[in-house]
Amino acid sequence: MVTNAPIAARRSHVRSHHGDSFDDPYEWLRSKDSPEVIAHLEAENAHTDEATAHLEGLREQLFQEIKGRVQETDLSVPSRRGDWWYYSRSEEGSQYGIHCRAAAEPGDWTPPVLEPGVPVPGEEILLDGNVEAEGHEFFSLGSFDVSDDATKLLWAPDYEGDELYTIRVRDLITGETLADEIPRTGGGFFTPDGAAIVYTTRDEAWRPDTLWLHRLGTAVSDDVKLFHEPDERFWLGAGITRSRRYLVIAVGSSITSEEYLVDLQGDVTAEPQLVWPRNEGVEYEIDHAVVDGEDRLLILHNDKALDFELVSVAASDPQGERHVVIAHEPGRRLLGVDCFRDFGVVGYRSEGLERVGLLDYRTDAVDELRFDEPLFSAGPAGNPEWHSPFLRLSYTSFVTPATVFDLDLATRELVLRKQQAVLGGYEPSEYGQERRWATAPDGTKVPLSLVWKKSFGDPGAEVRPLHLYGYGSYEHSIDPGFSVARLSELDRGVIFAVAHVRGGGEMGRNWYEDGKLRNKRNSFTDFVACAEHLIDTGVTAPERMLAEGGSAGGLLMGAVANLAPSKFAGILASVPFVDALTSILDPSLPLTVIEWDEWGDPLHDADVYAYMKSYTPYENVQDGVAYPRILAMTSINDTRVLYVEPAKWVQALRHAGAQDVLLKCEMAAGHGGVSGRYNAWRERSFELAWMLDTLGLA
């Protein structure tokens, strides 16, 4: 028999803003260093273990299914950079990847075919993640870079999950780890001459705000500050153009960008050149191209162009005359441009799908690459060289495993280099995928993606268990993608669906604008509309449907639980942003001020405060409501969505009478959950077992 769930003490903590007071009885759980709080989280974990103990056999079965479909000893497709082929490989029984290289023959651009388990001639191991992770419960690799002359390696591990990385350097000729060690960074990379490292550091709110230069062999205390961004709304990032000509310093908020250039043919510590001055609400990004011998910047921007346009300017005078390369076209959302020596690659989105086109610098013509499936994801991947006869592309769909193509630029032929192996006889034709449309309360058509195993019949032929996933924030799109773990659901008759709700970017910039700030409720009502569509068309029924979302998608889950608790049998909320108002009111918390552009500023705006309070899940838990089963997953070292948010939410739900609410808190992990592939498979098996049990399939 399962013992009673942990019930935290209710301690008055009154929060007052704009004439409104809210008594938050569980705010004391925020004290992460308190033994009482740690004991409470451990009690939650113990209760969850006890409440799900009957699923232990199923969890193990699911883990073995996932493990059994994965080719555990495997290699990536090598990518050429300079005189070397770089690749990573995995070994059966090992949690982490092994990063390697092998010498390339001069002029040979066809990647060698590597066979799993077969030693690679001339292999040089650059970094073994398993060795790096020894003695640590958590390991994540933040930066990995090899100097242009191929003699030095930079890597930056995180052993806590708090996304603070320690930069280290190894001499690849001698194997010696150099004395240059830079702690608590946001990651970094070598300058093209390999003599220095450019890296970022964070402020107290975890915002990357300062860019530094560290010359190898000198003390960290002597590092040169290259740039500092004082505005708390703006984050800072940096990189080097593929041409290796410019250091690009990028600062940006959710809605405004500003970028600077440093010409690396000169002094890296020179005053950065401003590209375009920041203009509230204008976003842009740049890359360097050479057109007819002239250095040009290709700039993707949304200045009077909601779905963005692409222009070209002289690198020597970026605020001068603009040449329109790709004009703004409403409904075709330009996503990015990658510049190579002789052509550009343009990413864009239309009709809810990613597209890829090759840009002719001289004619401005874009040649779109065509793929056969109705739902797919495609884009450039792993192209470090400025000039290559091939363009490396990644491709996948809900039914097609991850695939690597090289586009032969001379013949425009797609050459298959590798497709993710799925062991056990996977046959893509046995699974179906399609796009459907639900109608939101305001009449908006909301796209739904469905994937299922055909042997159980098409969706709608009979009521089936269904797993509905959603996100809907930051203009992030949930694009079609293959999942080995998902097969364990599909093969048991579950239909997997994605509700592409507003707040995401699937249907262009307007789709995002209509699901943020004072339009945020549209994300929630869109998701409910998708659920109702699936019920009304006979695809599923409330007692056979489960919802899932994580992070900002966890906010979606919490809001949906309050809006439509009777529509779902269960809700899985991963690292859920369910105490959003409390967090966004506190500018001392990590990243809060940056988030005001996404959610609004409730600290200084009474209307924003009232609007957020009307939907944030924690404040709107209702007494006496028959909530569905809920599982909340979190991590104690998460710096993006603090563990306290789901911890408080779970207590509020229980206090309101919710009967089956569980919290699982990883005690050595961050926002992305546990580290290591086997650990990640076990965590997903835990979630899948709970979901299948909720759907009556355990």
C-alpha positions, 0 to 999 in steps of 0.5 A: 500500500502506498503511504500518504504523499508528503505534505509541506507545512503552510507558512504565510508569505505575503507578496504584494504588488499593484494593490494585490496581495497573494499569500504564498504558503510554500515559498519557503521551499525556495531555500535550496540549502535548507536541510528541511527543504532537501529532506522534503524533496527526498521524501517526494522522491521516496513517495514517487518511488513507492507510488510507481514501484508496480511499474518497475518491471515495465520500466525495465522492459521499456529500457531494454526496448530502447536499448535494444533498438539503438546501435550502441557502438556507432560512429558519426559521419566524419566532417572534414576541417583542414587536413583532418576528418572529425567524428564522434563514436559511442561504445556499448556500455559507455554513457558518453561520446568519444570525440576523434579525428583521423588524417585526410588525404589531400583533395579528398572530400568524400568522407571515409565509411566507418564501420561500428566496432571496426578500428579506424586507421590512424584514429586519434582520440581527442576527448573521451567523455567517459573519462571526463565524467569519472567520479561525477554524477553529472557531466555535460560538455559545453564547448569543444573546439580545435585550433585552426592549425589542429595542434590544440584542443579546447573543451569546457565541462560542467559537472553540476548542471548549472551551465557554468563551464570550466575551459581547459586546453590540451596540446594535441602534439604532446598530449599535455593539458596546459595550465590555462584553466578558466572556471565559471564561464559560458563557454569559449573558442580559439581565435583563428591563430590559436594563440588565444581564447574568446569566452563569456562570463555570466552576471549574478542573474546567470546572464552572459554579459561579458566577453573576454580574451585569454592569451594562452600562457598568461594568468586569467587575471590578466585577461582582456575585457573585449565587450560588456553589455550592461542592459539586463534585458540583453544577453551576449554571445560571440562567434567567428564567421565561417570565412574566419575573417570576423569575430562577431559579437551579438547582443540581443533580447527576445525582440531586439538585436545588435551586432559588432564586428572585429576584423581578425586580420587586425588586432582582436582587441581593437574597438568592435565595429557596430553593424546596425544600432539597436532599434527596439523591436528590430532583430537581425543576424549577420554572416560574411560573404565575398561577392565579386571580390568584395567583402559583404555582410548578409543581414537577415532582419525584420525591420518593417518586415515581420517575417524577415528579409535578407539584405546585403551591405558592404562590410566596410560600411554596414550602415550604408546602402542595402541591397535586397537579396530576398524580399519580405514575403508574408507567411514565408518566415526566413530563419537564417543564412549560412555563407560559404565561399561560392554560395549561401544556404537559406533556411526558411519556413512555409506552410508549417515546415522547414525549407532549405534553399541555395542562394546564388550570390550573383543573381539572388536566386534561391533554389529550394531543395525538395524532399518527398515526405509530407512532414519532415525536418531538414537543414545544414549540419556540420559544415565547418569549411568555407569551401567544400564541394559538398554541403552536409545536410541533416534530414528526419521525419516522424517515421524516418530515422535521422539521416545525413546527406551530402549535397554534391554542389556540382551535380545537385545530387543528394548522396546518402552518407548515413541513416540512424540504425534502428535495430530489431527490424524497424520498417518506416512503411509500417507507420503513418504521419499526417497533418490535421487542423483544429479550430481555436475558439477565435476561429484560428486553424491550429496545425496538428501532427499525428504519427501512428502504427498502421496495423492498429488502424488509421486515426479515427477508425476507433478510439485509441490511446493518444499522447499529445505534446505541446510547447508554444513559446519563444517562437520555438517550433516542434518540427517532425523528428524521429524518436526511438523511445517513441516506438515503444508507445506506437507499437502498443497502439498509442497515437503520438500527436503534436499540437503546434499552438500559437507562441511557437514559430510553425506558421510564421512570426504572427504565430509567435506574436499571437501566443506571447505577452497579452496573447499568451492565453491563445497557447493554452486554448489552442492546446485544448482546441486540439484535444477537443478536435481529437475527441470530436473526430473519434481519434481518442477520448478524455480517459485515453489521452495524456498531455506532455510538455516541458519548461515553457511547455510545462507552463502550458501543461499547468494552465491546461490542467486548470482550464480543462482537467476533464479532457485528460487522463494524465499530464506529464510536466517536465521542468515546468514553468508553473510558478511563472508570476513569482519568478518574473516578478523577481529580477534577482532570479536567473534570466528574469529581466530577459524574460520580460520581453516574452511574458511582460513586466508584471513588476512595473505594469499592473495590467501585465501583473493582472493578466499573468496572475489570471493564467499562471498555474500555481496561483490558479489551482482550484479547490475541489476540481477533479484533476487528472493524474500528474507527474512533475519532473525537475532537477535541483540544479536547474538554473532556468526553471528552479526546482521550487516551481514544481515543488510548490505547484505539487503542494498546491494541487494536493492541498486543493484535493488532487489525488494522484500528483507525483514529483520526481526531483533529480538531485544531481542534474540541471534543466536538461535532466540527467546526463549520460545516454543510459541514464537518459533512457532510464529516465524516459523509461520511467516517464513512459511507464507512468504514461502507459499506466495512465493510459491503461496500457501497463 
